[in-house]
Amino acid sequence: MILTTTPTIEGHTIEQYHGIVIGEAVMGANVFKDFFASIRDIVGGRSGSYEDELTKARKIAFTELEQEARSMGANAVVGIDIDYEVMGEKGSMLMVSISGTAVRTVANI
């Protein structure tokens, strides 16, 4: 499965458009992660626990996107857009939403 943010794929011709596909993941952050992240905010540095949750959410969203595209008969997704949101009470949830257009391509010879 080819995934790209561009509207075309170099060396390939899009022969069929299948439609828009979306992958989403919402991840909750627990109290301990919030506590240690707040300490990081005070002393500086990166919050590894939040980065790990964000990475996990992004991987889940991409997996959903690919599965939906495959179920439509696509072998690529073009025009991918990735959005990140903080949701929930006190921003306790992280959401990743990925969308694109599922297509069937053929390699140019």
All heavy atoms as an XYZ file, in Angstrom:
819
protein
N       0.853     -1.173      0.000
C       0.000      0.000      0.000
C       0.898      1.235      0.000
O       1.744      1.382      0.877
C      -0.883     -0.020      1.241
C      -1.768      1.178      1.438
S      -3.243      1.322      0.404
C      -4.125     -0.171      0.710
N       0.705      2.082     -0.997
C       1.444      3.339     -1.073
C       0.610      4.410     -0.375
O      -0.581      4.569     -0.655
C       1.705      3.748     -2.536
C       2.542      2.686     -3.252
C       2.385      5.110     -2.595
C       2.665      2.898     -4.752
N       1.238      5.145      0.544
C       0.579      6.231      1.261
C       1.367      7.510      1.009
O       2.581      7.533      1.203
C       0.546      5.937      2.758
C      -0.079      4.608      3.178
C       0.135      4.367      4.667
C      -1.554      4.583      2.846
N       0.664      8.576      0.574
C       1.372      9.810      0.278
C       0.484     11.028      0.521
O      -0.736     10.964      0.373
C       1.899      9.818     -1.175
O       2.613     11.031     -1.406
C       0.769      9.682     -2.183
N       1.131     12.125      0.882
C       0.407     13.386      1.058
C       0.192     14.107     -0.264
O      -0.591     15.038     -0.344
C       1.170     14.326      2.013
O       2.473     14.575      1.475
C       1.284     13.722      3.405
N       0.869     13.654     -1.303
C       0.751     14.297     -2.612
C      -0.478     13.782     -3.363
O      -0.953     12.684     -3.084
C       2.018     14.041     -3.462
O       2.162     12.628     -3.657
C       3.259     14.587     -2.777
N      -0.979     14.552     -4.336
C      -2.171     14.116     -5.078
C      -1.879     13.071     -6.157
O      -2.810     12.469     -6.702
C      -2.692     15.399     -5.702
C      -1.496     16.277     -5.826
C      -0.599     15.924     -4.673
N      -0.608     12.859     -6.475
C      -0.211     11.867     -7.473
C       0.968     11.080     -6.929
O       1.576     11.455     -5.927
C       0.205     12.537     -8.802
O       1.317     13.409     -8.539
C      -0.944     13.321     -9.415
N       1.302      9.987     -7.620
C       2.443      9.168     -7.234
C       3.370      9.096     -8.436
O       2.978      8.611     -9.507
C       2.004      7.753     -6.815
C       1.016      7.834     -5.641
C       3.213      6.896     -6.463
C       0.324      6.533     -5.332
N       4.579      9.588     -8.262
C       5.540      9.593     -9.365
C       5.776      8.173     -9.861
O       5.958      7.241     -9.081
C       6.863     10.208     -8.902
C       7.838     10.436    -10.027
C       9.071     11.198     -9.571
O       9.001     11.928     -8.585
O      10.113     11.028    -10.234
N       5.708      7.995    -11.177
C       5.935      6.687    -11.774
C       4.705      5.798    -11.792
O       4.780      4.642    -12.165
N       3.554      6.324    -11.360
C       2.304      5.574    -11.342
C       1.187      6.400    -11.975
O       1.199      7.621    -11.908
C       1.885      5.233     -9.910
C       2.730      4.191     -9.263
N       4.009      4.444     -8.780
C       2.495      2.891     -9.013
C       4.501      3.344     -8.260
N       3.603      2.379     -8.395
N       0.254      5.704    -12.573
C      -0.945      6.341    -13.099
C      -2.132      5.892    -12.264
O      -2.287      4.698    -11.997
C      -1.179      5.940    -14.571
O      -0.042      6.360    -15.336
C      -2.439      6.570    -15.129
N      -2.938      6.849    -11.835
C      -4.146      6.499    -11.090
C      -5.188      6.074    -12.115
O      -5.553      6.830    -12.995
C      -4.646      7.689    -10.250
C      -3.613      8.016     -9.166
C      -6.018      7.377     -9.640
C      -3.919      9.258     -8.350
N      -5.643      4.820    -11.992
C      -6.622      4.312    -12.950
C      -8.045      4.304    -12.386
O      -9.005      4.243    -13.147
C      -6.238      2.931    -13.462
C      -6.216      1.848    -12.420
C      -5.879      0.475    -13.002
O      -5.447      0.372    -14.161
O      -6.057     -0.504    -12.273
N      -8.164      4.365    -11.049
C      -9.508      4.378    -10.463
C      -9.476      5.050     -9.096
O      -8.585      4.803     -8.284
C     -10.032      2.949    -10.316
C     -11.458      2.885     -9.843
C     -11.981      1.456     -9.812
O     -11.235      0.501     -9.942
N     -13.274      1.318     -9.644
N     -10.475      5.913     -8.870
C     -10.659      6.558     -7.571
C     -11.762      5.813     -6.824
O     -12.846      5.602     -7.350
C     -11.059      8.027     -7.750
C      -9.925      8.893     -8.241
C      -9.638      8.985     -9.599
C      -9.140      9.607     -7.351
C      -8.589      9.778    -10.058
C      -8.090     10.403     -7.801
C      -7.825     10.482     -9.157
O      -6.786     11.265     -9.606
N     -11.485      5.426     -5.578
C     -12.454      4.660     -4.793
C     -13.203      5.509     -3.775
O     -14.245      5.086     -3.290
C     -11.768      3.498     -4.072
C     -11.239      2.470     -5.010
N     -12.041      1.538     -5.629
C      -9.976      2.223     -5.446
C     -11.293      0.760     -6.399
N     -10.040      1.158     -6.308
N     -12.678      6.650     -3.428
C     -13.346      7.525     -2.468
C     -12.479      7.861     -1.276
O     -11.348      7.401     -1.142
N     -13.051      8.649     -0.400
C     -12.339      9.120      0.786
C     -12.288      8.013      1.836
O     -13.270      7.309      2.060
C     -13.033     10.364      1.366
C     -12.944     11.512      0.348
C     -12.421     10.776      2.702
C     -13.785     12.710      0.708
N     -11.129      7.882      2.463
C     -10.953      6.945      3.565
C     -10.451      7.709      4.786
O      -9.755      8.718      4.658
C      -9.982      5.794      3.212
C     -10.624      4.826      2.236
C      -8.676      6.309      2.637
N     -10.819      7.200      5.958
C     -10.467      7.880      7.206
C     -10.008      6.855      8.231
O     -10.580      5.774      8.332
C     -11.681      8.656      7.763
C     -12.117      9.733      6.775
C     -11.371      9.271      9.131
C     -13.440     10.380      7.109
N      -8.994      7.219      8.977
C      -8.552      6.441     10.123
C      -8.503      7.363     11.326
O      -7.996      8.483     11.225
N      -9.053      6.918     12.448
C      -9.078      7.751     13.644
C      -8.664      6.940     14.861
O      -8.942      5.742     14.941
C     -10.479      8.310     13.892
C     -10.941      9.232     12.796
C     -12.405      9.622     12.936
O     -13.220      8.754     13.307
O     -12.702     10.788     12.672
N      -8.049      7.621     15.810
C      -7.712      7.001     17.090
C      -7.788      8.059     18.172
O      -7.297      9.178     17.992
C      -6.316      6.393     17.046
N      -8.428      7.705     19.265
C      -8.504      8.584     20.424
C      -7.862      7.844     21.586
O      -8.239      6.718     21.900
C      -9.973      8.941     20.767
C     -10.030      9.820     22.007
C     -10.646      9.630     19.589
N      -6.883      8.471     22.192
C      -6.142      7.850     23.281
C      -6.266      8.711     24.535
O      -6.109      9.921     24.475
C      -4.656      7.723     22.924
C      -4.388      7.059     21.583
S      -4.894      5.351     21.508
C      -3.497      4.595     22.278
N      -6.539      8.062     25.653
C      -6.614      8.768     26.926
C      -5.263      8.769     27.606
O      -4.502      7.816     27.516
N      -4.980      9.863     28.286
C      -3.755      9.944     29.072
C      -4.130      9.732     30.536
O      -5.095     10.304     31.018
C      -3.102     11.315     28.880
N      -3.377      8.897     31.229
C      -3.748      8.619     32.617
C      -3.155      9.631     33.584
O      -2.340     10.469     33.230
C      -3.398      7.177     33.010
C      -1.906      6.937     33.095
O      -1.139      7.814     33.445
N      -1.482      5.732     32.770
N      -3.567      9.537     34.841
C      -3.181     10.505     35.867
C      -1.672     10.566     36.056
O      -1.097     11.641     36.190
C      -3.870     10.149     37.207
C      -3.395     11.063     38.319
C      -5.369     10.213     37.061
N      -0.989      9.420     36.051
C       0.452      9.420     36.274
C       1.193     10.116     35.128
O       2.138     10.863     35.343
C       0.976      7.993     36.457
C       0.433      7.334     37.687
C      -0.448      6.280     37.582
C       0.792      7.790     38.942
C      -0.967      5.673     38.716
C       0.283      7.196     40.092
C      -0.602      6.129     39.971
N       0.747      9.864     33.893
C       1.368     10.536     32.752
C       1.159     12.039     32.852
O       2.054     12.819     32.578
C       0.792     10.001     31.440
C       1.245      8.608     31.112
C       0.647      8.144     29.820
C       1.038      6.700     29.551
N       0.442      6.191     28.333
N      -0.073     12.454     33.237
C      -0.360     13.884     33.398
C       0.544     14.501     34.463
O       1.077     15.590     34.287
C      -1.820     14.106     33.790
C      -2.785     13.822     32.654
O      -2.328     13.764     31.492
O      -3.983     13.667     32.927
N       0.720     13.796     35.572
C       1.541     14.297     36.666
C       2.987     14.492     36.216
O       3.574     15.550     36.414
C       1.478     13.336     37.859
C       2.413     13.709     38.971
C       2.139     14.795     39.783
C       3.574     12.981     39.191
C       3.013     15.159     40.809
C       4.441     13.327     40.209
C       4.167     14.416     41.028
N       3.559     13.458     35.600
C       4.955     13.556     35.174
C       5.130     14.551     34.024
O       6.157     15.213     33.933
C       5.516     12.178     34.824
C       5.706     11.310     36.032
C       4.976     10.157     36.210
C       6.609     11.679     37.026
C       5.135      9.370     37.344
C       6.786     10.898     38.169
C       6.041      9.744     38.329
N       4.125     14.671     33.166
C       4.196     15.662     32.087
C       4.190     17.070     32.673
O       4.895     17.955     32.185
C       3.034     15.487     31.124
N       3.417     17.302     33.743
C       3.385     18.635     34.356
C       4.736     18.968     34.985
O       5.166     20.120     34.966
C       2.256     18.740     35.381
O       2.490     17.877     36.466
N       5.411     17.962     35.544
C       6.761     18.194     36.079
C       7.707     18.570     34.951
O       8.513     19.490     35.067
C       7.271     16.947     36.843
C       6.449     16.762     38.122
C       8.754     17.062     37.154
C       6.733     15.484     38.856
N       7.599     17.878     33.822
C       8.431     18.197     32.653
C       8.194     19.645     32.201
O       9.115     20.326     31.793
C       8.114     17.265     31.489
C       8.642     15.886     31.675
C       9.809     15.699     30.738
N      10.158     14.305     30.705
C      11.349     13.848     31.056
N      12.275     14.675     31.433
N      11.597     12.576     31.001
N       6.911     20.090     32.258
C       6.593     21.461     31.865
C       7.336     22.468     32.742
O       7.771     23.512     32.277
C       5.085     21.726     31.954
C       4.313     21.019     30.853
O       4.953     20.609     29.855
O       3.086     20.887     30.980
N       7.489     22.129     34.016
C       8.155     23.035     34.953
C       9.656     23.040     34.724
O      10.286     24.093     34.655
C       7.837     22.641     36.414
C       6.343     22.855     36.683
C       8.686     23.444     37.396
C       5.851     22.230     37.971
N      10.266     21.881     34.595
C      11.726     21.789     34.473
C      12.207     21.785     33.028
O      13.396     21.882     32.776
C      12.276     20.544     35.215
C      11.971     20.612     36.689
C      11.743     19.263     34.609
N      11.309     21.661     32.091
C      11.695     21.630     30.677
C      11.939     20.220     30.205
O      12.007     19.278     30.988
N      12.041     20.055     28.913
C      12.290     18.732     28.349
C      11.071     18.197     27.638
O      10.020     18.822     27.591
N      11.220     17.017     27.095
C      10.159     16.378     26.318
C       9.397     15.396     27.199
O       9.960     14.797     28.094
C      10.765     15.655     25.126
C      11.416     16.615     24.136
C      12.246     15.924     23.111
N      11.457     14.967     22.340
C      11.910     14.390     21.242
N      13.109     14.655     20.800
N      11.153     13.534     20.600
N       8.131     15.241     26.880
C       7.305     14.290     27.611
C       7.229     12.992     26.816
O       6.428     12.851     25.893
C       5.904     14.857     27.834
O       5.085     13.875     28.418
N       8.069     12.047     27.176
C       8.126     10.766     26.471
C       6.820     10.004     26.527
O       6.428      9.350     25.559
N       6.100     10.086     27.652
C       4.851      9.337     27.781
C       3.801      9.854     26.801
O       3.080      9.066     26.189
C       4.330      9.402     29.217
O       4.126     10.734     29.618
N       3.716     11.177     26.650
C       2.760     11.724     25.684
C       3.192     11.437     24.250
O       2.365     11.169     23.388
C       2.574     13.234     25.884
C       1.575     13.559     26.960
C       1.971     14.180     28.123
C       0.231     13.230     26.810
C       1.062     14.474     29.118
C      -0.681     13.521     27.800
C      -0.270     14.140     28.951
O      -1.172     14.421     29.932
N       4.490     11.510     23.991
C       4.985     11.191     22.651
C       4.666      9.748     22.290
O       4.280      9.456     21.160
C       6.493     11.446     22.560
C       6.839     12.920     22.548
C       8.343     13.178     22.538
O       9.123     12.206     22.529
O       8.723     14.346     22.535
N       4.804      8.847     23.262
C       4.486      7.435     23.019
C       3.007      7.257     22.688
O       2.654      6.504     21.780
C       4.849      6.579     24.234
C       6.350      6.466     24.452
O       7.122      6.813     23.524
O       6.749      6.046     25.562
N       2.129      7.934     23.427
C       0.687      7.842     23.170
C       0.344      8.407     21.797
O      -0.475      7.850     21.070
C      -0.113      8.571     24.255
C      -0.153      7.852     25.570
C      -0.787      6.470     25.488
O      -1.908      6.353     24.947
O      -0.169      5.509     25.960
N       0.974      9.511     21.437
C       0.725     10.129     20.133
C       1.186      9.217     19.006
O       0.478      9.036     18.009
C       1.441     11.477     20.055
C       1.056     12.412     18.933
C      -0.444     12.688     18.937
C       1.819     13.710     19.069
N       2.344      8.597     19.168
C       2.857      7.653     18.168
C       1.923      6.463     18.028
O       1.599      6.040     16.913
C       4.273      7.176     18.558
O       5.148      8.301     18.581
C       4.800      6.145     17.584
N       1.451      5.929     19.158
C       0.532      4.796     19.140
C      -0.768      5.171     18.422
O      -1.259      4.419     17.577
C       0.232      4.352     20.571
C      -0.492      3.038     20.659
C      -0.895      2.665     22.091
C       0.194      2.839     23.105
N      -0.241      2.457     24.476
N      -1.312      6.352     18.729
C      -2.550      6.807     18.091
C      -2.364      6.974     16.590
O      -3.222      6.584     15.795
C      -3.021      8.117     18.720
N      -1.237      7.538     16.180
C      -0.974      7.733     14.749
C      -0.880      6.396     14.021
O      -1.442      6.220     12.939
C       0.302      8.559     14.557
C       0.531      8.980     13.114
C       1.742      9.869     12.941
N       2.952      9.251     13.466
C       3.640      9.697     14.525
N       3.244     10.756     15.177
N       4.729      9.073     14.921
N      -0.207      5.410     14.629
C      -0.082      4.089     14.006
C      -1.445      3.411     13.873
O      -1.738      2.785     12.851
C       0.882      3.214     14.804
C       2.338      3.621     14.631
C       3.264      2.741     15.435
C       4.709      3.176     15.228
N       5.653      2.339     15.994
N      -2.280      3.523     14.887
C      -3.620      2.944     14.828
C      -4.436      3.599     13.716
O      -5.099      2.922     12.930
C      -4.340      3.092     16.190
C      -3.693      2.177     17.227
C      -5.839      2.802     16.058
C      -4.129      2.444     18.659
N      -4.376      4.928     13.633
C      -5.134      5.654     12.608
C      -4.666      5.265     11.204
O      -5.495      5.064     10.302
C      -5.017      7.158     12.825
N      -3.357      5.133     10.989
C      -2.855      4.715      9.678
C      -3.288      3.293      9.349
O      -3.634      2.996      8.207
C      -1.324      4.835      9.599
C      -0.845      6.124      9.005
C      -0.148      7.035      9.775
C      -1.088      6.441      7.679
C       0.292      8.237      9.244
C      -0.653      7.634      7.128
C       0.040      8.535      7.916
N      -3.287      2.414     10.334
C      -3.731      1.035     10.110
C      -5.188      1.005      9.678
O      -5.552      0.302      8.727
C      -3.527      0.185     11.388
O      -2.130      0.162     11.696
C      -4.029     -1.230     11.202
N      -6.041      1.784     10.354
C      -7.457      1.862      9.971
C      -7.623      2.409      8.554
O      -8.433      1.910      7.779
C      -8.232      2.742     10.944
C      -8.508      2.090     12.269
C      -9.398      2.936     13.157
O      -9.918      3.986     12.707
O      -9.588      2.546     14.318
N      -6.855      3.444      8.226
C      -6.904      4.048      6.891
C      -6.563      3.010      5.826
O      -7.277      2.859      4.834
C      -5.932      5.226      6.822
C      -5.878      5.992      5.512
C      -6.921      7.112      5.536
C      -4.496      6.575      5.299
N      -5.483      2.280      6.038
C      -5.063      1.249      5.082
C      -6.100      0.143      4.948
O      -6.390     -0.302      3.836
C      -3.729      0.633      5.511
C      -2.539      1.524      5.264
C      -1.233      0.805      5.564
O      -0.993     -0.262      4.952
O      -0.468      1.300      6.404
N      -6.658     -0.308      6.069
C      -7.661     -1.372      6.026
C      -8.892     -0.932      5.237
O      -9.429     -1.705      4.439
C      -8.062     -1.789      7.446
C      -6.986     -2.563      8.158
C      -7.326     -2.835      9.622
O      -8.240     -2.247     10.190
N      -6.569     -3.727     10.230
N      -9.335      0.290      5.461
C     -10.503      0.785      4.734
C     -10.201      0.882      3.238
O     -11.023      0.509      2.400
C     -10.936      2.150      5.280
C     -12.237      2.625      4.697
C     -12.753      3.915      5.305
O     -12.229      4.365      6.339
O     -13.695      4.478      4.711
N      -9.005      1.369      2.892
C      -8.623      1.486      1.484
C      -8.558      0.106      0.813
O      -9.065     -0.080     -0.294
C      -7.281      2.203      1.355
N      -7.952     -0.860      1.494
C      -7.866     -2.226      0.952
C      -9.255     -2.821      0.729
O      -9.502     -3.494     -0.261
C      -7.071     -3.124      1.888
C      -5.591     -3.039      1.688
C      -4.861     -4.170      2.420
N      -3.451     -4.104      2.120
C      -2.567     -3.368      2.790
N      -2.948     -2.657      3.813
N      -1.297     -3.347      2.436
N     -10.168     -2.569      1.665
C     -11.513     -3.133      1.541
C     -12.265     -2.562      0.341
O     -13.211     -3.165     -0.147
C     -12.318     -2.899      2.824
O     -12.711     -1.551      2.938
N     -11.817     -1.409     -0.158
C     -12.428     -0.787     -1.339
C     -11.756     -1.244     -2.631
O     -12.167     -0.862     -3.712
C     -12.332      0.741     -1.250
C     -13.057      1.354     -0.087
S     -12.631      3.101      0.041
C     -14.226      3.848     -0.094
N     -10.655     -2.004     -2.508
C      -9.924     -2.456     -3.679
C      -8.785     -1.538     -4.085
O      -8.240     -1.660     -5.177
N      -8.396     -0.636     -3.210
C      -7.320      0.313     -3.516
C      -5.956     -0.283     -3.201
O      -5.838     -1.178     -2.365
C      -7.516      1.596     -2.718
N      -4.933      0.246     -3.868
C      -3.566     -0.136     -3.548
C      -2.720      1.070     -3.145
O      -1.517      0.973     -2.994
C      -2.904     -0.904     -4.706
C      -2.730     -0.057     -5.947
O      -3.222      1.071     -6.039
N      -2.032     -0.608     -6.924
N      -3.394      2.228     -2.993
C      -2.705      3.445     -2.572
C      -3.718      4.427     -1.984
O      -4.917      4.339     -2.258
C      -1.986      4.089     -3.746
N      -3.195      5.344     -1.184
C      -4.005      6.459     -0.675
C      -3.216      7.731     -0.951
O      -2.051      7.853     -0.555
C      -4.299      6.327      0.832
C      -5.141      7.516      1.313
C      -5.007      5.015      1.143
N      -3.833      8.663     -1.652
C      -3.180      9.925     -2.008
C      -3.849     11.081     -1.266
O      -4.966     10.966     -0.772
C      -3.225     10.177     -3.535
C      -2.446      9.116     -4.283
C      -4.651     10.272     -4.046
N      -3.140     12.213     -1.225
C      -3.695     13.422     -0.609
C      -3.936     13.274      0.885
O      -4.866     13.866      1.433
N      -3.080     12.534      1.564
C      -3.283     12.279      2.994
C      -3.102     13.560      3.801
O      -2.180     14.340      3.591
C      -2.311     11.189      3.493
C      -2.724      9.832      2.924
C      -2.268     11.145      5.019
C      -1.792      8.702      3.282
N      -4.038     13.742      4.758
C      -3.999     14.865      5.689
C      -4.062     14.282      7.096
O      -4.893     13.417      7.375
C      -5.190     15.795      5.447
C      -5.204     16.960      6.413
O      -4.193     17.691      6.485
O      -6.226     17.147      7.111
N      -3.178     14.744      7.966
C      -3.132     14.262      9.341
C      -3.493     15.411     10.274
O      -2.894     16.488     10.194
C      -1.733     13.718      9.713
C      -1.297     12.646      8.720
C      -1.713     13.192     11.141
C       0.151     12.220      8.875
N      -4.476     15.174     11.142
C      -4.900     16.181     12.111
C      -4.748     15.635     13.521
O      -5.073     14.470     13.783
C      -6.368     16.564     11.887
C      -6.565     17.326     10.591
O      -5.816     18.282     10.352
O      -7.465     16.947      9.827
N      -4.282     16.489     14.407
C      -4.133     16.153     15.822
C      -5.024     17.085     16.630
O      -5.063     18.279     16.361
C      -2.680     16.349     16.280
C      -1.690     15.484     15.554
C      -1.039     15.945     14.412
C      -1.394     14.214     16.018
C      -0.123     15.150     13.748
C      -0.472     13.411     15.357
C       0.156     13.894     14.227
O       1.063     13.101     13.572
N      -5.727     16.548     17.608
C      -6.600     17.349     18.471
C      -6.442     16.891     19.909
O      -6.177     15.725     20.179
C      -8.072     17.171     18.080
C      -8.434     17.722     16.725
C      -8.412     19.231     16.641
O      -8.677     19.895     17.660
O      -8.130     19.735     15.550
N      -6.635     17.822     20.823
C      -6.719     17.511     22.237
C      -8.188     17.630     22.597
O      -8.843     18.606     22.269
C      -5.869     18.486     23.073
C      -6.022     18.204     24.556
C      -4.415     18.409     22.658
N      -8.711     16.599     23.266
C     -10.140     16.560     23.574
C     -10.337     16.200     25.048
O      -9.399     15.860     25.743
C     -10.835     15.472     22.737
C     -10.655     15.584     21.260
S     -11.240     14.129     20.350
C     -12.663     13.583     21.225
N     -11.586     16.241     25.449
C     -11.947     15.782     26.779
C     -11.749     16.835     27.841
O     -11.200     17.909     27.605
N     -12.211     16.482     29.033
C     -12.080     17.380     30.172
C     -10.614     17.626     30.472
O      -9.819     16.695     30.600
C     -12.768     16.744     31.381
C     -12.878     17.670     32.561
C     -13.648     17.040     33.696
O     -14.666     16.378     33.439
O     -13.208     17.208     34.828
N     -10.232     18.857     30.528
C      -8.849     19.272     30.811
C      -7.866     18.744     29.771
O      -6.702     18.504     30.073
C      -8.431     18.835     32.207
C      -9.263     19.459     33.307
C      -8.799     19.000     34.657
C      -9.703     19.568     35.734
N      -9.312     19.112     37.063
N      -8.329     18.502     28.555
C      -7.436     18.045     27.493
C      -6.820     16.692     27.771
O      -5.662     16.455     27.459
N      -7.598     15.778     28.348
C      -7.060     14.491     28.774
C      -7.048     13.431     27.679
O      -6.633     12.308     27.913
C      -7.867     13.980     29.970
O      -9.221     13.803     29.592
N      -7.532     13.773     26.484
C      -7.581     12.803     25.388
C      -6.841     13.366     24.176
O      -6.931     14.550     23.884
C      -9.030     12.523     24.985
C      -9.952     12.141     26.122
S      -9.778     10.456     26.613
C     -10.727      9.632     25.393
N      -6.134     12.476     23.485
C      -5.446     12.838     22.247
C      -6.162     12.160     21.090
O      -6.456     10.972     21.160
C      -3.997     12.341     22.284
C      -3.122     12.834     23.423
C      -1.829     12.027     23.468
C      -2.826     14.302     23.275
N      -6.450     12.910     20.034
C      -7.099     12.317     18.868
C      -6.235     12.555     17.630
O      -5.734     13.655     17.416
C      -8.474     12.919     18.608
C      -9.147     12.282     17.388
S     -10.747     12.953     16.973
C     -10.284     14.405     16.071
N      -6.075     11.505     16.854
C      -5.402     11.602     15.562
C      -6.420     11.175     14.510
O      -7.032     10.124     14.618
C      -4.153     10.689     15.484
C      -3.528     10.760     14.101
C      -3.148     11.073     16.555
N      -6.608     12.021     13.503
C      -7.519     11.725     12.407
C      -6.738     11.864     11.104
O      -6.108     12.896     10.864
C      -8.700     12.702     12.424
O      -9.550     12.459     11.337
N      -6.776     10.814     10.297
C      -6.046     10.797      9.029
C      -7.048     10.521      7.914
O      -7.843      9.590      8.010
C      -4.945      9.715      9.022
C      -3.992      9.936     10.203
C      -4.191      9.715      7.701
C      -2.963      8.848     10.381
N      -7.011     11.345      6.873
C      -7.917     11.136      5.742
C      -7.139     11.242      4.443
O      -6.076     11.854      4.377
C      -9.060     12.151      5.764
O      -8.556     13.467      5.670
N      -7.696     10.628      3.406
C      -7.082     10.670      2.086
C      -8.027     10.053      1.075
O      -9.155      9.680      1.408
N      -7.576      9.943     -0.148
C      -8.375      9.359     -1.220
C      -7.790      8.010     -1.609
O      -6.620      7.912     -1.994
C      -8.404     10.291     -2.453
O      -8.913     11.562     -2.052
C      -9.270      9.712     -3.553
N      -8.623      6.975     -1.505
C      -8.205      5.624     -1.883
C      -8.241      5.509     -3.400
O      -9.222      5.905     -4.040
C      -9.144      4.594     -1.257
N      -7.152      4.986     -3.987
C      -7.053      4.852     -5.441
C      -6.420      3.516     -5.811
O      -5.772      2.860     -5.011
C      -6.195      5.993     -6.056
C      -6.821      7.353     -5.809
C      -4.769      5.962     -5.526
N      -6.636      3.123     -7.071
C      -5.943      1.980     -7.645
C      -4.979      2.577     -8.663
O      -5.364      3.362     -9.525
C      -6.901      1.015     -8.321
C      -6.172      0.013     -9.193
C      -6.364     -1.458     -8.993
N      -6.647     -2.032     -7.708
C      -5.742     -2.684     -6.961
N      -4.491     -2.774     -7.335
N      -6.091     -3.241     -5.841
N      -3.700      2.213     -8.536
C      -2.681      2.733     -9.447
C      -2.037      1.585    -10.218
O      -2.099      0.428     -9.823
C      -1.563      3.468     -8.683
O      -0.831      2.532     -7.901
C      -2.110      4.561     -7.805
N      -1.410      1.941    -11.336
C      -0.573      1.024    -12.084
C       0.762      1.712    -12.307
O       0.819      2.928    -12.522
C      -1.197      0.613    -13.438
C      -2.416     -0.247    -13.223
C      -1.536      1.811    -14.283
N       1.842      0.952    -12.209
C       3.168      1.494    -12.437
C       3.381      1.777    -13.908
O       2.999      0.975    -14.769
C       4.229      0.538    -11.917
N       3.973      2.934    -14.182
C       4.322      3.266    -15.574
C       5.578      2.487    -15.952
O       6.536      2.435    -15.194
C       4.583      4.762    -15.715
C       3.359      5.592    -15.395
O       2.230      5.110    -15.495
N       3.565      6.824    -14.998
N       5.547      1.876    -17.113
C       6.703      1.076    -17.556
C       7.552      1.872    -18.509
O       7.200      2.668    -19.244
C       6.239     -0.251    -18.200
C       5.498     -1.040    -17.129
C       7.408     -1.019    -18.741
C       4.900     -2.337    -17.629
